[in-house]
Amino acid sequence: MEFLSGKLERSDLTCAQVLDGSHLGENVTVHGAVHALRPMGGMTFLTLRMRDGALQCVCDGDLDPSGLQEECTVVLIGLVRADERAPGGYELAVESFRILTTPAAPMPVPVNKYKLKLNMDTELPLRPVVLRNLKRRSVFKIEEGLCRAFRDHLNEHGFTEIHTPKIVHAGAEGGSNIFRMEYFNRKAFLAQSPQFYKQMMVGVFERVYEIGPVFRAEKHNTTRHLNEYIGLDLEMGYIESFQDVMEMEAGFLKRAVKLLAEEYSADLDRLGVELPQVEQIPVCRFDEAKRLAAEKYHRPIRDPYDLEPEEEVNIGRYFKEEFDADFVFVTHYPVKKRPFYAMDDPDDPRYTLSFDLLFRGMEVTTGGQRIHDYDQQVAKMKAKRMNPDEFQSYLMIHKHGMPPHGGLGIGLERLTMKLCGLDNVRYASLFPRDLSRLEP
């Protein structure tokens, strides 16, 4: 009888373990995919693509490298030696190898090149193999770091991670940008956000968060829109004001920048990322931000109720030039452009206790304080010509008591896009979904 212990013990080293120098002069075993092969002067230089980086390996004249080809998966055994010319300062002198698999066809694109000169229509259908390019892969390591920082920061502050339904009976945001579907002969929708459910869970856990997909049926074909994206959502109760929510996000951003600098430096370097300044993030009212940008850049205000993309760019530019700020919180958005659960400003009911966070000229977060009083919530629904009877499960929390609470939603791909200097949000999505794309 065999029993499992739950311990996975492997002798193979990771790339980081080879490059930290602790195994210098030792014979070690590594595994990965042959990223590049380069014969030179009786030797063959092999770049091994590993899960945590790329390792330079050398097959000298005594070792016959025949049978090796790009994208073979292999196990290599060799001597770790120092070489200042090698990336990371160390390389593996290969003494033997074992081929695990051999590709059936050559790669359709040269993923071992530093720069892939592909247009988007060529690249996206080839995404499963294009992502093997080290630079493309680094984008999603950065996303991993952002999610790690989000979880770590919120767990440290007493939040509970939740998982909410993505098939719902009503849209949280309303409007036409909602995917309709049939659910066993009933009308249903794909969730525009976890808004209703995370508010419900404030009454249970007080502080909750979720990292999960969000669906928007927006018929936009722009560089900043996706029809499915990943939302970093949080909701917190017993707040003094919506500024508590902004402070929580500011803390997350500080943690993210610190984590990326400490543990993702190779990916940052590969992408040429300049980490943003997060020590002090300015806060400015919506109407004041519009005025400042309009006056400085001589662009008249056309929409008094929302920010146009060009206005976001100008506001970001203004705060960078005036305060060296990469982020700016824009607060007190007009009631007309905020959803029915947004709390009105008691000092001026034309505006809401809400905010957006702009990062390098693009909105990456929307948040604010929610209505927690039952009568106020029903009244606002009716004012927006909504039928409260269609939201009875949501209104149940207001009817039976809720604390003052608020929250936010961050678009992971937009945040990654601006952080990595990408020119299209699709490059920050593993397999983007837009108006024309359902594959791969």
C-alpha positions in Angstrom: 0.0 0.0 0.0 1.3 3.4 -1.0 0.5 6.6 0.9 1.1 10.2 -0.2 2.7 12.6 2.2 1.8 15.9 0.4 5.5 16.8 0.1 6.8 17.4 -3.5 10.5 17.0 -3.3 12.6 17.7 -6.4 16.3 18.1 -6.8 15.9 20.3 -9.9 17.0 23.9 -9.2 15.1 27.0 -10.3 16.7 29.8 -12.3 16.9 32.0 -9.2 18.7 29.3 -7.2 21.4 29.0 -9.9 21.8 32.8 -10.2 22.1 33.4 -6.5 25.6 31.9 -6.6 25.1 29.5 -3.7 25.7 26.5 -6.0 28.8 27.8 -7.7 31.1 24.9 -8.7 28.4 22.3 -8.1 26.8 19.9 -10.5 23.1 20.6 -10.6 20.0 19.6 -12.5 17.6 22.1 -14.2 14.7 21.8 -16.5 12.8 24.0 -19.0 12.3 24.8 -22.6 15.0 25.6 -25.1 14.3 29.2 -25.8 17.2 29.9 -28.2 20.2 27.9 -29.7 23.3 29.7 -31.0 26.3 27.8 -32.3 29.5 29.7 -31.9 33.1 28.7 -32.3 32.8 25.0 -31.6 30.3 25.6 -28.7 26.6 26.0 -28.6 25.0 28.6 -26.4 21.5 27.5 -25.2 19.1 29.8 -23.4 16.8 27.7 -21.1 13.4 29.3 -20.5 12.4 28.4 -16.9 9.4 29.2 -14.9 11.2 32.0 -13.0 13.6 33.3 -15.7 16.1 32.4 -18.4 19.4 30.7 -17.8 22.4 30.8 -20.1 23.8 27.3 -20.7 26.9 26.2 -22.7 27.4 22.9 -24.6 31.1 22.7 -25.4 32.8 20.6 -28.1 32.7 17.4 -26.1 28.9 17.4 -25.9 27.0 16.6 -29.1 23.9 19.0 -29.1 22.2 17.2 -32.0 18.6 16.6 -31.3 18.2 19.8 -29.5 16.0 22.4 -31.1 14.1 25.5 -30.1 11.0 24.7 -27.8 12.3 21.2 -26.9 11.6 20.6 -23.3 14.7 19.2 -21.6 16.4 18.3 -18.4 20.0 19.5 -18.2 22.8 18.4 -15.9 25.9 20.5 -15.6 28.4 22.6 -13.6 27.4 26.1 -12.3 30.2 28.5 -13.1 30.6 32.3 -12.9 30.9 34.4 -16.0 30.4 38.1 -15.9 29.3 38.1 -19.6 26.4 35.8 -18.8 23.0 37.3 -17.8 23.0 37.2 -14.0 26.7 36.5 -13.8 26.4 32.7 -13.8 25.9 30.0 -16.4 25.5 26.3 -16.7 28.2 24.2 -18.4 26.1 21.3 -19.7 27.5 17.9 -19.2 24.4 15.8 -20.2 20.9 16.4 -21.3 17.6 14.5 -21.7 15.0 15.6 -24.2 11.5 15.3 -22.7 9.4 16.5 -25.7 10.2 17.7 -29.2 7.8 20.1 -31.1 6.0 18.8 -34.1 6.3 22.1 -36.0 8.5 25.1 -35.9 7.3 28.2 -34.1 5.1 30.6 -36.2 6.9 33.6 -34.7 10.4 34.1 -33.3 9.5 34.3 -29.6 13.2 34.3 -28.6 13.6 37.8 -30.0 13.7 40.6 -27.4 11.2 42.6 -29.5 8.4 41.0 -31.4 7.4 43.2 -34.3 3.9 41.9 -34.7 0.7 43.8 -35.2 -2.1 43.0 -32.8 -4.2 41.1 -35.4 -1.3 38.8 -36.0 -0.3 38.4 -32.3 -3.5 37.8 -30.5 -4.6 34.6 -32.5 -1.1 33.3 -31.7 -1.3 34.2 -28.0 -0.6 30.7 -26.6 2.9 30.7 -28.1 3.6 34.4 -28.2 3.3 34.6 -24.4 6.5 32.4 -24.3 8.4 35.6 -25.2 10.1 36.7 -22.1 9.0 40.3 -22.4 5.4 39.4 -23.0 5.5 37.0 -20.1 6.8 39.7 -17.8 3.6 41.7 -18.2 1.7 38.9 -16.5 4.3 38.5 -13.8 3.7 42.2 -13.0 0.0 41.4 -12.8 0.7 38.6 -10.4 2.7 41.0 -8.2 -0.2 43.4 -8.2 -2.7 40.7 -7.1 -0.3 39.5 -4.5 0.0 42.9 -3.0 -3.7 43.5 -3.1 -4.4 40.2 -1.2 -1.5 40.7 1.3 -2.5 44.3 2.1 -6.2 43.5 2.6 -5.6 40.3 4.5 -3.3 42.3 6.8 -6.2 44.8 7.4 -8.8 42.2 8.4 -10.5 41.6 5.0 -12.1 38.3 4.1 -11.7 37.1 0.5 -15.1 36.1 -1.1 -16.2 34.6 -4.4 -19.5 36.0 -5.8 -21.8 34.8 -8.6 -21.1 35.8 -12.1 -24.6 34.8 -13.3 -27.1 37.3 -11.9 -30.7 38.3 -12.2 -30.1 42.1 -12.4 -27.3 44.4 -13.4 -25.4 46.2 -10.7 -24.7 49.2 -12.9 -27.8 49.3 -15.0 -27.7 50.7 -18.5 -27.2 48.8 -21.8 -23.7 47.5 -21.2 -24.8 44.2 -19.8 -24.7 40.7 -21.4 -28.0 39.0 -21.4 -28.3 35.2 -21.3 -30.9 32.5 -20.9 -30.8 30.6 -17.6 -33.1 27.6 -17.7 -35.9 29.6 -19.5 -35.3 32.6 -17.2 -33.7 36.0 -18.0 -30.2 36.3 -16.5 -27.1 38.4 -17.0 -23.4 38.2 -16.7 -22.3 40.3 -13.7 -21.1 43.8 -14.4 -19.4 43.8 -11.0 -19.7 42.0 -7.6 -21.2 45.2 -6.2 -24.4 43.8 -4.7 -22.8 40.8 -3.2 -19.8 42.5 -1.7 -22.2 45.0 0.0 -24.2 42.1 1.3 -21.0 40.5 2.8 -20.1 43.7 4.6 -23.1 42.9 6.8 -21.4 39.5 7.5 -17.6 40.0 7.5 -17.4 43.9 7.7 -14.4 43.9 5.3 -14.4 41.8 2.1 -12.5 41.7 -1.2 -12.6 39.7 -4.5 -10.3 39.3 -7.5 -12.5 38.0 -10.3 -13.9 38.6 -13.8 -16.2 41.5 -14.7 -18.3 41.6 -17.9 -19.3 44.7 -19.8 -21.2 44.6 -23.1 -19.7 47.9 -24.2 -19.6 48.3 -28.0 -16.3 50.1 -27.8 -13.2 49.3 -29.9 -10.7 51.4 -28.1 -7.3 50.9 -26.6 -8.8 51.1 -23.1 -11.9 48.9 -23.2 -12.3 45.1 -22.8 -15.6 43.2 -22.6 -14.2 40.9 -19.9 -11.6 42.1 -17.5 -10.3 41.3 -14.0 -11.6 43.5 -11.2 -9.8 44.0 -7.9 -12.8 44.8 -5.7 -13.1 45.7 -2.0 -15.9 46.8 0.3 -15.5 47.9 3.9 -17.9 48.8 6.7 -17.9 51.3 9.6 -16.1 53.9 7.6 -16.0 57.5 8.7 -16.1 58.8 5.1 -15.2 57.6 1.7 -11.7 58.9 2.3 -11.2 55.7 4.4 -11.6 53.8 1.1 -9.1 56.0 -0.7 -6.6 55.5 2.1 -7.0 51.8 1.9 -6.2 51.9 -1.9 -3.2 54.2 -1.3 -1.8 51.7 1.1 -2.3 48.9 -1.4 -0.4 51.0 -4.0 2.5 51.5 -1.7 2.7 47.8 -0.9 2.5 47.0 -4.6 5.4 49.3 -5.6 7.5 47.9 -2.8 6.8 44.3 -3.7 7.5 44.9 -7.3 10.8 46.6 -6.6 11.9 43.9 -4.3 10.8 40.7 -6.0 10.0 41.5 -9.7 13.1 43.6 -10.7 14.0 41.3 -13.6 10.5 41.7 -15.1 10.5 45.5 -14.5 13.9 45.8 -16.2 12.8 43.6 -19.1 9.8 45.9 -19.7 11.7 49.2 -18.9 9.1 50.0 -16.2 9.6 53.1 -14.1 7.7 52.6 -10.9 5.3 55.4 -10.0 5.6 57.8 -7.0 3.1 56.7 -4.4 4.2 58.3 -1.2 1.8 61.2 -1.6 -1.3 61.0 -3.8 -3.2 64.3 -4.3 -7.0 64.5 -3.9 -9.0 67.0 -6.0 -12.7 67.6 -6.5 -14.2 66.7 -9.9 -15.2 70.2 -10.8 -11.9 71.7 -9.6 -9.9 69.1 -11.6 -11.8 69.9 -14.7 -11.3 73.6 -14.3 -7.6 73.4 -13.6 -6.9 71.2 -16.7 -9.2 73.4 -18.9 -7.4 76.6 -17.9 -3.9 75.3 -18.1 -4.3 73.5 -21.4 -6.9 75.7 -23.0 -9.4 73.0 -23.6 -13.0 74.0 -23.0 -15.2 71.9 -20.8 -17.8 70.1 -23.0 -19.3 67.6 -20.6 -19.9 69.0 -17.1 -21.0 65.6 -15.7 -18.1 63.3 -16.7 -14.5 63.2 -17.7 -13.7 62.6 -21.3 -10.5 60.6 -22.0 -8.6 63.7 -23.2 -9.6 65.4 -19.9 -8.2 62.5 -17.9 -5.0 62.8 -19.8 -4.8 66.6 -19.1 -5.6 66.1 -15.4 -2.9 63.5 -15.1 -0.5 65.8 -16.9 -1.4 68.7 -14.7 -0.8 66.9 -11.4 2.5 65.4 -12.8 3.8 68.8 -13.8 2.6 70.6 -10.7 3.1 67.9 -8.0 5.2 65.2 -9.6 2.2 62.9 -9.0 1.6 59.8 -11.1 -1.8 59.2 -9.4 -4.6 61.6 -8.5 -7.9 60.9 -6.7 -10.7 62.9 -8.4 -13.7 63.1 -6.0 -17.3 64.2 -5.8 -18.6 63.1 -9.2 -22.0 64.4 -10.2 -25.1 62.4 -9.3 -26.1 62.1 -12.9 -23.1 59.9 -13.8 -23.0 57.7 -10.7 -25.0 54.5 -10.0 -28.0 54.4 -7.8 -26.1 53.0 -4.7 -23.7 56.0 -4.6 -24.3 58.2 -1.6 -25.2 61.9 -2.3 -23.1 64.6 -0.7 -25.2 66.0 2.1 -23.6 69.4 1.6 -24.4 69.5 -2.1 -26.8 66.8 -3.4 -25.8 67.5 -7.0 -22.6 65.5 -6.2 -21.8 62.1 -4.7 -19.3 61.0 -2.1 -17.4 59.1 -4.8 -14.1 59.1 -6.6 -12.0 57.9 -9.4 -8.3 57.2 -9.3 -6.4 58.4 -12.4 -3.0 56.8 -13.1 -0.8 58.6 -15.7 -3.9 60.1 -17.3 -6.3 57.1 -17.2 -9.1 56.1 -14.8 -8.1 52.8 -13.2 -10.4 52.8 -10.1 -14.0 53.8 -9.3 -15.2 53.9 -5.7 -17.0 55.8 -3.0 -19.4 55.6 -0.1 -22.7 53.6 -0.6 -26.2 54.4 0.7 -26.8 52.3 3.8 -30.3 53.6 4.8 -33.3 51.7 3.4 -35.6 54.6 2.7 -32.8 56.7 1.1 -31.9 53.8 -1.2 -35.5 53.2 -2.3 -36.0 56.9 -2.9 -32.9 57.1 -5.1 -34.0 54.1 -7.1 -37.3 55.7 -7.8 -35.6 59.0 -8.6 -33.6 57.1 -11.3 -36.9 55.4 -12.5 -35.9 52.0 -11.2 -38.4 49.5 -9.7 -37.3 48.6 -6.2 -39.3 45.4 -6.4 -36.7 44.0 -8.8 -34.0 44.4 -6.2 -35.6 42.8 -3.1 -32.6 40.5 -2.3 -30.3 43.5 -2.5 -32.5 45.8 -0.5 -32.8 43.1 2.2 -29.5 44.3 3.6 -30.7 47.9 3.9 -34.0 46.8 5.4 -32.3 44.8 8.2 -29.5 47.2 9.1 -26.2 48.1 7.5 -23.3 50.2 8.8 -21.9 53.1 6.8 -19.8 51.5 4.1 -18.0 52.0 0.9 -15.7 50.3 -1.6 -14.0 50.4 -4.9 -13.2 48.4 -8.1 -9.8 48.5 -9.8 -9.3 47.4 -13.4 -6.3 45.1 -13.2 -5.5 45.3 -16.9 -5.7 49.1 -17.1 -3.5 49.4 -14.0 -1.0 47.0 -15.6 -1.2 48.7 -19.0 -0.3 52.1 -17.5 2.3 50.7 -15.2 4.1 48.8 -18.0 3.7 51.6 -20.6 1.6 49.5 -23.0 -0.4 51.2 -25.7 -3.4 48.9 -25.7 -5.2 47.2 -22.8 -5.4 44.0 -24.8 -1.6 43.5 -24.2 -2.4 43.3 -20.5 -5.0 40.6 -20.9 -3.9 37.0 -21.3 -6.7 36.2 -23.8 -8.6 39.4 -24.4 -12.3 39.5 -25.2 -13.5 42.4 -27.3 -16.2 43.0 -30.0 -14.6 40.5 -32.5 -12.6 38.1 -30.3 -13.7 34.8 -28.7 -10.5 32.8 -29.4 -8.1 31.6 -28.3 
